[in-house]
Amino acid sequence: LQAVKQNCISLQYADEILKKDKDVVLQAIKQNSNALQHADEGLKKDKDVVLQAVKQNGNALEFVDEVLRRDKNVVLEAILKTPEALKFAEPPLNQDPQLLIKAGLWDEDHDTNKN
């Protein structure tokens, strides 16, 4: 854990047991959200872990399990931090008018859900 606190890249070379340890992975993500890519697949499905990563860097969405890349709240958090992260969202969210507007890719006039 100490190595991960000092250098998140350590997670890449860590034992598989550490890559499955939520506390270790969360520490690594605090250092660098891209550490998520080296976490165990199970933690890439953990909404708490994923939200911490995408709130720090929306592009971490690239490493998230596809089920959470279909979660509108997760995608919204990612694009609020990094608008271009929308490209990592799964269909149909990557074409969702509200998310396109939030990402700054459409203006309000394109919102088809407006009254």
Helices and strands as residue ranges (DSSP letters): H 2-6, H 10-13, H 16-19, H 22-31, G 33-38, G 43-45, H 47-56, G 58-63, G 68-70, H 72-81, G 83-88, G 93-95, H 97-102, G 108-110
